[in-house]
Amino acid sequence: LYKMSGQAGGHEGSFLFEEDKIYKRSKAPEIEFYDYIAATKDTEPLIGELSQIAPTYYGSVDREGNRYICIENLTQGFLHPCVMDVKLGRVTWTDTKSPEKQES
């Protein structure tokens, strides 16, 4: 396993790489989302379509005291890949966050 170099933003140490797989440090909602896609892609038509463009999900693991999802490394084979993480929507917090956090 190796860590990413040249990261421009985000939380340092959130990704670990292993050949054709990426381990992304994740919390329960993201893990549940990937588990749901994996469990329903063959029975839910829209989820099936989504699974065709999402990286292959290999499950979640505990590493270095953190929980990670293991997904396909779509950048493998590129010499200098550039990745942009885009958030859709207006709300980037949950109802459990403090008003101060919601305002920041």
Secondary structure, DSSP 8 states (H G I E B T S, - for coil): -EE-SS--SS-TT-EEEETTEEEEE--HHHHHHHHHHHHHTTT-HHHHHHHHHS--EEEEEEETTEEEEEEE-TTTT-SS--------SS--S-TTS-HHHHH-
